[in-house]
């Protein structure tokens, strides 16, 4: 039998090995983010267990940042391209995942990873289009690029100054990798020259897209924070270049362009549904914004059974919104339709998939589908 080994020395790799003596009882601990106490993300490679019934025990799962692991299943892959779910149990403290590997090398992760290399490939793909202008906003604390994609049809009869300004940001919380999968699907459809929805939208809108708001946290294997330990989605009222340059740089650009519609893409660790959270708690929330929110949700539900509006967050009381969150700050600052999009780490309970659960591919399709409600709203948002 080969020696059991676990490695994490790759993009977003993260786990602590407690015991690696017996393949039937591999003991692990989920590591916290590099500069904070959030502990939820894991991503590692196991070698030496081919053909052996293997149990992975996450000893501190019950003390993680979001300890409701009920209904969750670990994702695994042999080739890092095709990810599937494996049987997983949770007793309130320890989470146990079981698999008999059919190859010597197998990867495990909290959710299907989205690597920095794939992020760069996505930007490269988009940059090949004559509808896309890539803008370097600045650098993160680890020196990575903050890249903005400005996307529109410059030859359309609607002048640029009259076009609706639509912003999408994703992955403020780096472990929520489904958010960048969503953006990949969105961009692939938006840049499809044969898609009539994208053609109309690009004639009427100028899109501003940040595919990964937190590239440092993503590469480091963090769940919620950047290299300095900042939860970027609590930095929007007062960001700084020393603590949260990612938000500072993007916010400055937003103030320069203005916003008519804003979508901030996330993942939810607990709820097995796709849903949105709006700005009803903002001091400036109005009946106009309420109607826009309802119309957007209705348009999305009309075209996607994967989206629903029954299960989600409790609505905030009037005037009680936390304006450090991106959606609330943008909605208040620009008096515009602003939504946080949430996707599950578990599965969509309305349309469950036994083999894959909620996945990168399903996230991509949801991202592609969001063009339809944007089209339905484009003439109403201002």
Secondary structure by P-SEA (a helix, b strand, c coil): cccbbbbccccbbbbbbccccccccbbbbbbcccccccccccccccccccccbbbbbccccccccccccccbbbbbbcccccccccbbbbcccbbbbbbbccccbbbbcccccccaaaaaaaaaaaaacccbbbbbcccccccccbbbbbbcccccccccccbbbbbbbcccccccaaaaaaaaaaaaaaaccccaaaaaaaacbbbbbbccccaaaaaaccccccccccccccccccccccccaaaaaaaaaaaaccccbbbbbbccccccccccccccccccccaaaaaaaaaaaaaaaacccccccccccccccccccccccaaaaaaaacccbbbbbbbbcccccccccccccccaaaaaaaaaaaaaaaaacccccc
